[in-house]
């Protein structure tokens, strides 16, 4: 299963680097995405990794919002996420 970071959670003029919108492969509805709420994920970089928890769904196309322990760098966009 491939999980990718699509975007940061954002408003019109701001973006929250601690929350990201993720797309999960083969999940296309809000009901399927609700199964992943509470699951833990991890983004790995060369030296360290950042962990987060799926908090809620985002829209009707099966995307989810993940809250990370610390802010993600901009290079995290389109990066694959490991499920724990």
C-alpha positions as CSV (number, residue, x, y, z in Angstrom):
1,X,0.0,0.0,0.0
2,X,1.4,3.4,-1.0
3,X,0.7,6.4,1.1
4,X,1.9,9.8,-0.1
5,X,1.8,13.4,1.3
6,X,-0.3,15.5,-1.1
7,X,-0.3,18.9,0.7
8,X,0.0,20.7,4.0
9,X,-3.2,21.6,5.8
10,X,-3.7,25.2,4.9
11,X,-5.9,28.2,4.7
12,X,-6.0,31.0,2.2
13,X,-2.8,32.7,3.4
14,X,-1.3,30.3,5.9
15,X,-0.2,26.7,6.0
16,X,0.2,24.4,9.0
17,X,3.5,22.4,8.7
18,X,2.4,20.0,11.6
19,X,-0.6,18.8,9.6
20,X,-0.5,17.2,6.2
21,X,-3.1,15.7,3.8
22,X,-2.3,12.2,2.7
23,X,-3.6,10.1,-0.2
24,X,-3.8,6.3,0.4
25,X,-3.7,4.1,-2.6
26,X,-7.0,2.2,-3.3
27,X,-9.0,4.3,-0.9
28,X,-11.5,6.5,-2.8
29,X,-14.4,7.2,-0.4
30,X,-14.8,8.9,3.0
31,X,-16.1,5.7,4.5
32,X,-13.0,3.7,3.5
33,X,-10.8,6.5,4.8
34,X,-12.5,6.4,8.3
35,X,-10.9,3.0,8.9
36,X,-7.5,4.7,9.1
37,X,-8.3,7.2,11.8
38,X,-6.0,6.6,14.8
39,X,-3.3,4.7,12.8
40,X,0.3,5.8,13.2
41,X,2.5,6.8,10.3
42,X,6.2,7.8,9.9
43,X,8.0,9.9,7.4
44,X,11.7,8.9,7.0
45,X,14.5,11.1,6.0
46,X,18.2,10.4,5.8
47,X,19.1,10.8,9.5
48,X,15.8,11.1,11.3
49,X,12.1,10.4,11.0
50,X,8.9,12.2,12.1
51,X,5.9,10.3,13.5
52,X,2.3,11.3,13.3
53,X,-1.3,10.1,13.8
54,X,-4.2,10.1,11.4
55,X,-6.8,12.4,12.9
56,X,-9.7,12.8,10.4
57,X,-10.8,12.5,6.8
58,X,-10.4,15.3,4.3
59,X,-13.0,15.7,1.6
60,X,-15.0,13.0,-0.1
61,X,-12.2,11.3,-2.1
62,X,-10.6,9.3,0.6
63,X,-7.8,11.6,1.8
64,X,-6.9,11.8,5.5
65,X,-5.3,14.5,7.7
66,X,-2.3,13.5,9.8
67,X,-1.0,15.5,12.8
68,X,2.8,15.2,13.2
69,X,4.8,15.7,16.4
70,X,6.9,18.4,14.8
71,X,6.8,20.4,11.6
72,X,7.5,18.8,8.2
73,X,10.0,20.3,5.8
74,X,8.9,21.3,2.3
75,X,10.8,18.3,0.8
76,X,8.3,16.0,2.5
77,X,5.7,16.8,-0.2
78,X,5.1,13.8,-2.6
79,X,7.2,11.6,-0.3
80,X,6.0,8.2,0.6
81,X,4.9,7.5,4.2
82,X,5.4,4.3,6.2
83,X,2.5,2.9,8.2
84,X,3.3,1.6,11.6
